[in-house]
Amino acid sequence: MKANELPFTTDLNGKVAVVTGAGGVLCSLMAKALAACGAKVAVMDLHLGAAQAVVDEIKKDGYIAGAYEANVLKKESLQAAHDKIVAELGPCDILINGAGGNSPKASTTDEFYAPKVSEDTVTFFDLKEEGFEFVFNLNILGTLLTTQVFAADMLGRKGCSVLNISSMNAFTPLTKIPAYSSAKAGVSNFTKWLATHFAKEGIRVNAIAPGFFSSEPEELLGATLFLSDSKAASFITGVVLPIDGGFSAYSGV
Ligand SMILES: NC(=O)c1ccc[n+]([C@@H]2O[C@H](COP(=O)([O-])OP(=O)(O)OC[C@H]3O[C@@H](n4cnc5c(N)ncnc54)[C@H](O)[C@@H]3O)[C@@H](O)[C@H]2O)c1
């Protein structure tokens, strides 16, 4: 992705951006956009191959990035990646907590409760503790641990920010996916808590709440760049910005 393909450009020269889940659909694009605006981008993922593929594309376009393997659920893995990033790119200015997702073990088959009709049906009573635990950990604990490791770089420095990825599920839960919806509601709530907690340190903490982005993830880039830019969004912290094409404004009638 070249700078002229972005909705607008911001000057992120001199900044180091760390993006988790950056081997995935949405955050690979965010990593490319940050790099096209001049940031040195740490493309971090559980799967190094996925991260490396994104870095190869960024470098092909002439921008700066490195691939780093880390599990957002393991602090020692995050710390090891952090130490490499600081040595190779510098301390983190912009953190995007992108690793997240759902699990079929935490989803019901039907929208409304109905008695079990076959072994393949997952009713409310079949939901697995480990499914909920997986989804809560990935979305909430993964955001907490990563922020603990990388926000430490931001203390005492100007123009730093954290961007979490919530979901439109956080406002109104979609049917069938109770763990994902409540975990993302937790991400939104934690975003506001952390924005307050870090207010006197000057570290801004915001979130975006995407709707459904299987096909047009480019529409997240304007909000990502705006909220990550310490000049454009200098007085904006603790917001959860819906990016849903008006979905939440429509009453259904
Ligand atoms: N796609 C959507 O429509 C949508 C909508 C709302 C919110 N979101 C959120 O946006 C974020 C990105 O979603 P996506 O659609 O790009 O997902 P994706 O599955 O394409 O990418 C997620 C990436 O995270 C990585 N990952 C998974 N577990 C990890 C771990 N423990 N440590 C490090 N990395 C790990 C995966 O390897 C993958 O590359 C997620 O938080 C998701 O919940 C997505």
The ligand as a Tripos MOL2 file, in Angstrom:
@<TRIPOS>MOLECULE
LIG
   44    48     1     0     0
SMALL
NO_CHARGES

@<TRIPOS>ATOM
      1 N1        -13.2130   -8.8000   10.8040 N.am      1 LIG1
      2 C1        -14.2310   -8.1380   11.3500 C.2       1 LIG1
      3 O1        -15.2890   -7.9460   10.7380 O.2       1 LIG1
      4 C2        -14.0860   -7.5750   12.7460 C.ar      1 LIG1
      5 C3        -15.1260   -6.8240   13.2800 C.ar      1 LIG1
      6 C4        -14.9930   -6.2880   14.5550 C.ar      1 LIG1
      7 C5        -13.8240   -6.4730   15.2630 C.ar      1 LIG1
      8 N2        -12.8300   -7.2280   14.7350 N.ar      1 LIG1
      9 C6        -11.6080   -7.3980   15.5420 C.3       1 LIG1
     10 O2        -10.5230   -6.9070   14.7840 O.3       1 LIG1
     11 C7         -9.3320   -7.6130   15.1610 C.3       1 LIG1
     12 C8         -8.6960   -8.2250   13.9180 C.3       1 LIG1
     13 O3         -9.6520   -9.0590   13.2780 O.3       1 LIG1
     14 P1         -9.3750   -9.7950   11.8960 P.3       1 LIG1
     15 O4        -10.6830   -9.9920   11.2470 O.co2     1 LIG1
     16 O5         -8.2910   -9.0990   11.1630 O.co2     1 LIG1
     17 O6         -8.8790  -11.2090   12.4400 O.3       1 LIG1
     18 P2         -7.8670  -12.2370   11.7810 P.3       1 LIG1
     19 O7         -8.2580  -13.5760   12.3520 O.co2     1 LIG1
     20 O8         -7.7760  -12.0810   10.3010 O.co2     1 LIG1
     21 O9         -6.4870  -11.7990   12.4200 O.3       1 LIG1
     22 C9         -6.1540  -12.0120   13.7520 C.3       1 LIG1
     23 C10        -4.6590  -12.2310   13.8380 C.3       1 LIG1
     24 O10        -4.3300  -12.3770   15.2250 O.3       1 LIG1
     25 C11        -3.3770  -13.4100   15.3490 C.3       1 LIG1
     26 N3         -3.4520  -13.9920   16.6720 N.ar      1 LIG1
     27 C12        -4.3880  -14.8600   17.1400 C.ar      1 LIG1
     28 N4         -4.1090  -15.2050   18.3990 N.ar      1 LIG1
     29 C13        -2.9710  -14.5460   18.7430 C.ar      1 LIG1
     30 C14        -2.1840  -14.5230   19.9090 C.ar      1 LIG1
     31 N5         -2.5030  -15.2390   20.9930 N.pl3     1 LIG1
     32 N6         -1.0780  -13.7330   19.9310 N.ar      1 LIG1
     33 C15        -0.7400  -13.0100   18.8350 C.ar      1 LIG1
     34 N7         -1.4550  -12.9920   17.6890 N.ar      1 LIG1
     35 C16        -2.5560  -13.7680   17.6520 C.ar      1 LIG1
     36 C17        -3.7260  -14.4140   14.2600 C.3       1 LIG1
     37 O11        -2.6150  -15.2230   13.9240 O.3       1 LIG1
     38 C18        -4.1970  -13.5110   13.1210 C.3       1 LIG1
     39 O12        -3.1410  -13.2020   12.2330 O.3       1 LIG1
     40 C19        -9.7750   -8.6550   16.1900 C.3       1 LIG1
     41 O13        -9.6190   -8.1050   17.4730 O.3       1 LIG1
     42 C20       -11.2360   -8.8230   15.8780 C.3       1 LIG1
     43 O14       -11.9310   -9.3160   17.0040 O.3       1 LIG1
     44 C21       -12.9230   -7.7920   13.4930 C.ar      1 LIG1
@<TRIPOS>BOND
     1     1     2 1
     2     2     3 2
     3     2     4 1
     4     4     5 ar
     5     4    44 ar
     6     5     6 ar
     7     6     7 ar
     8     7     8 ar
     9     8     9 1
    10     8    44 ar
    11     9    10 1
    12     9    42 1
    13    10    11 1
    14    11    12 1
    15    11    40 1
    16    12    13 1
    17    13    14 1
    18    14    15 2
    19    14    16 1
    20    14    17 1
    21    17    18 1
    22    18    19 2
    23    18    20 1
    24    18    21 1
    25    21    22 1
    26    22    23 1
    27    23    24 1
    28    23    38 1
    29    24    25 1
    30    25    26 1
    31    25    36 1
    32    26    27 ar
    33    26    35 ar
    34    27    28 ar
    35    28    29 ar
    36    29    30 ar
    37    29    35 ar
    38    30    31 1
    39    30    32 ar
    40    32    33 ar
    41    33    34 ar
    42    34    35 ar
    43    36    37 1
    44    36    38 1
    45    38    39 1
    46    40    41 1
    47    40    42 1
    48    42    43 1
@<TRIPOS>SUBSTRUCTURE
     1 LIG1         1 GROUP 0 **** ****
